[in-house]
């Protein structure tokens, strides 16, 4: 079997495939209500459509041909796939149809693979669209991540306080992304594990844990809580890591796979060395332009990244990937950023050296003891947050605990044996997520 570009003489055959594939599709039934009753008219629509697309720029159609020597049945055209190239920056793989008598012979896979390879050669992002009729053909999201079509390996450069080695960036996480900058989060409350250290240790992955203790650091010193946050918010949203995707599943083995894959990717992305090779090194006096930094980071991968700054200082890099297959065993292909763009200024970017005293590190589970409660809250006032016996902040608008910021005012009213709290910005209830990545009224990224 071989793949080639379509020509006009292929149109009658490809139109017949389209009729077989889409006559009962709900969208086509809306736009072409005669599809079932008048298949000839429906076929003529596809015939005209295909001939027009063969002439217009921005449309690509390719076909699968079974050769005489193939042991797949009678030789001839057996499948067709279409794509739309949007202004040379994005390729959308649209319709794939296979001769009904030759389905489930790998023809569809070959057609899609050819389209993906063409997009990779041209270094443009690619998306695959499907209709509700075709969705049942893709029920197994253990083979590819859904709904997130991109994966981001994100890195930190923390200088105050410094984290990790002075000549290395540190791991932030591995995030699924919906190809437009949006993402799912906290996808499985039943797998919000609270002792990542113990899980990795029980799996015998001491090398992984030792590496994380060096390169996956929390800037406030609570590495364990940071790891729990990254897994709970992002790891649980990677469909290929769901327990049902494993044969002979061992509890929490997907957690180890998540951290191992993140570390493996991080090891291939030595941001410090990449920047240094371009003459971009940490300095207390020198500044850089966004163009300089982005060009340096794009050079080894051939695609752009996103860089993030705070107060004019670069502190994050986001590397984007398309994953062909599962996160565990698939191929990570460098991709262009989607809706998540760099926020650094055009010039004057500081890349400060790591100086000062690193935070003391805690990698075990946080203590579960609760301080002796004081008098019950009544009337109107604020709610301070106590951690480790010290008052470290308060609840502010939106139900979030911050170390600084304007405290929210609450009113407690008696209700039987319970008290109810009301506050203007709390429509239903208070949800409190306490992570150590909160500083000066701002939550650390994702």
Secondary structure, 3 states (H helix, E strand, C coil): CEEEECCHHHHHHHHHHHHHHHCCCHHHHHHCCCCCCCHHHHHHHHHHHHHHHHHCCCEEEEEEEECCCCCCCCCEEEEEEEEEEECCCEEEEEEEEECHHHCCCCHHHHHHHHHHHHHHHHCCEEEECCCHHHHHHHCCCCCCCCCCCEEEEEEECCECCECCCCCCCEEEEEEEECCCCCCCCCCCHHHCCCCHHHHHHHCCCHHHHHHHHHHCCCCCCEHHHHHHHHHHHCHHHCHHHCHHHCCCCCCCHHHHHHHHHHHHHHHCCCHHHHHHHCCCCCCCCCEECHHHHHHHHHHCCCCCCEEEEECCEEEEEEEEEEEECCCCCCEEEEECCCCCCCCCCCCCEECCCCCCCCCCCECCCCCCCCCCCCCCCCEEECCEEEECCEEEEEEECCCEEECCCCECCEEEEEECCEEEEEECCECCCCCCECCCCEECCEECCC
